[in-house]
Amino acid sequence: MLLIDRLCYNSKLRFVNAGVKLAYAVTTLALCIISHSIVVACFVLAVNGILTLYKGGIPLRHYLHLMTIPLVFLLLSTLAILINISKTPLDAFAIPIGSWYITSSFQGLYQGIQLTLTALAAVSCLYFLSLNTTMTDILNELRKLKCPSLIVELMLLIYRFIFVLLEIASSITTSQNSRLGNRSFKTSCQSFGGLGSALFIRAMKKSSILYDAMEARCYNGTIHVLTENHPAKRSQIIKLILFELLLAALTIWRLL
């Protein structure tokens, strides 16, 4: 089982109505992106952290580990905004290299920080949803929202095949390591190529077997999954509306 799924099934917010959590995550993410504000991004990060860690009971070390992954990519991608190579030094800093400068402006630093925090806050919304809501509950809510059944079923099958391919890849990797298939860079590249080809072949065979199994169970074009029903409480809906109104007011204030 993946780390996110293991944490999700142990979350204290797992049995909260999935529609409420989905509405919160999507609305908060949209307002956070629209605002383009450091204040709003920090506010969203703080609220999502409290909900995920305190209310959801997700361990801090796992949450920080998951948030570090997108943070590294964000920092690397914003280097183009933060740092410039120019013959003219800018106001923030300037490191001379011959007749050129590695330099940056205060406006560029502000834009880089703003972009990083906004993206990180948006990711925290998705983490709140994925760490506290099972995949079956999310797909069930998408069905209620009249999402095309083809998209929902593809999401379900892809989700299922993630675990199948991970299991196969783990078995193949163990077999390669036992035969010293990763003792050098050259053999590691060869082993990786063999792993990719084997995974492709196994995936095709598994998909054929899965379709035959579905046909044997009278598959008629729709995959039916048993779901648990957890009605939304009035207090949860009121808190959701009040929070989103507050966030919308803060967003409008920052845009003015």
N, C-alpha and C positions, 0 to 999 in steps of 0.2 A: 504494500500500500504506500502511495506517495505521502510525503510529509504533510502536505496541505490537506489531504483527505483524512489522515490520521488525526490532525488537529481539529478538523471540522467536526468529525464524529464525536470528539470529546469536548466540544465547545459548550459553554453554558447557554449560549444563545441559539443553539441548534434548533430547539423546538419553538422559537419565536416564529410567527407567521412569515413565510418566505416572501410574500408580496410586499410586506412592510419593509423588510430588509432590502429587497430589490429596488423599491421606490426610493428609499433613502440613498442607496449607493448611486443610482443613476442620476437622480436630481442633484445630489451634492456634487458629483463629478462634473455635471454640466455647468452648474453655477461657478464652480472652482475654475474651470477653463475659461468661461466667459469673462470672469472678473479680471484676469491678468494682474492679480494683486498679491503682493507678498503677505499682507495682513490676512487676507482671506485664506491663502494657502496654509499659513501657519495655524490659523484657527481650525481649519479642516483636519490638518495633521494631528493637532492636539486632541480633537474630539474623536477621531477614528482610533487614535492610540488608546484613549481611555475606554472606549467601547470594546475594542478588541482585547486589550490586556486585562482591564478591571472587570468589565461585564462579561466578556467571553471567556475569560480564564486562560487565554493563550499565553504560554511561557514567554517571558521577555527575550530570552536568548534566541528562540526560534523566530520571533517577530523581527528582531533586529537583523538576524541572518537573512530573512526574506526581503527586508527593506534595503539591505546592503547591495543585493544583486542589481536592481534597477538603478540604484544610486551611482554605482561604478560606471554604468553605461551613460548615465546622464552627465556625469562629470567629464567623461571623455568626449561626449558629443558637443558640450558647450565650450570646449577649449577654443573652437573656431570663433566664438563670439567674444570670449574673454581676452584672447591673445592675438595680436596682429604683428606682422612683420612689415615695417615701413621705414622710409627714410626720414619721416617726420615724427619726433617723439610726441606722445599724447600725455594727457594731464595726470593719469593715475600712476603709472610707472614707465620707465624706459631703460632697457638694458642694452648698452651699445655693443654691437658686433661689427667692427669695421665701420663702414659708412651706413650700416643699417641698424635698426632698433627692434628689439622684441618689446613691444609696448602695448598699452591698453589705456582706455579711457574710463572715467567713472561711470559714464552712461553705459558702456559695454559691460562693466562689472555688474551694474544694477540689472541689466537685461539678462545676463547669465544667471545671476542668483534668482531672479524672478522666474525664469524659465525652469530652472532646476526644481525650485520649491513647488511650483504649480504642477509640474509633471509628477513629482513625488507625492503630492497630495492626491492627485488623480489616481495614482497607483494604490495609495492607501485605501481609497474607496473600493477598489476592486479586491484588495486583500481582505477588507472587512466582509465583503460578500462571500468570497471563496473560503475564508477561514471559519465562517459561521453558518454557511448554508450548503447543504449537500447538492450534488449535481442533479439528482433526480428531482429535488424540490425546485431548483432553478428551471429545469426543463418543463416541469409541470406548470410553473407560472408563465412561461413563454407560450405554452399551449392555451392557457386562459386568456392571454393577450392576443390570441388569434395569429400567432406567428406561423408561417407556412410549415406544415407538417414535415416537408422534405428537409428543411433546415434543422428542425428539432431532431429528427431521426439521424441525420448526418452527425450532429453534435454528439448524440448518444453513442453511435457506433465508433466515432473517433475517440471518445472518452474510454470506451471499452477496449479499443485496440491499443491505447497507450500502455495499459497494464500488460496486455498480451505481448507486445513487442519488448517491453522492459524485461519481462521474464525470460523471453527467448535470448535477448541480448546479454543478460546476466549469465545464462547458461553457456552461451558461446564464448564469452569473455573468460569465464572460469576454465573452460576447456583449452582455450588458447594459452592462458597463463600456465596451466599445468604442462604444456608442451613447449614452454619457453618462447612463446610467440611474440613476446614484447621485450626481449632481452636487448634490443638495439633499436635505433631509429628506423632503420630499413625494415626490419622484421615487424615493427609496430605499424608502419605504413601498410605493409602487406597484410597484416592481420586485420587492420581497420577496413581495408578493401574487401577482404573475405567476409568480415562481419556485415558490411553493408549489403553485399550480394546475397548472403544467406538470409538476412532479415527481409529483403525484398521477396525472395522465393517463399519463405515461411509465411509472410504476410498474405501473399496470394493464395497459398494453400489454406490458411486459417480463414480467410474471407469466404472461400468456396465452401468450407465445412460449416461455417456459421450460417451461410445462406441456406444450405441444405437442412440444417437443424431448424431454421425458422420456417421453411417450407413444410417440414414434417409436423410442425405445430400450427398448421393452418394460417400461415402468414398471409394477410390480405392487403398489405401495403402500409399498415400502421402498426407500430410497436407499442404495445400496452405495458406500462410499468406500474406496479403497485406503489402508491404514495400515501404518506400520512397526512391527515388533515389537522391543522393547527389554526383555528380561527383567530383573526386579529382582534386584540383587545382595544376597547375604546381609548384607554389611556395611551396606548402605543401610537394610535393614529393621531391623537391630539398632540403628543410630544413631537411626532414627525412633522406635522403641519407647522407647529410653532417654530421648530428649529429651521425648517426650510424658509419660512417667512423672515426669520432673523438673518439667515444667510443671504437671502435675496435683498433685504434692506442694506446689509453690509456691502454687497456687490454693487448695488445702485449707487451707494454713497461713494465708493471707491472709483466708479466710472465717471461721476460728475466732476 
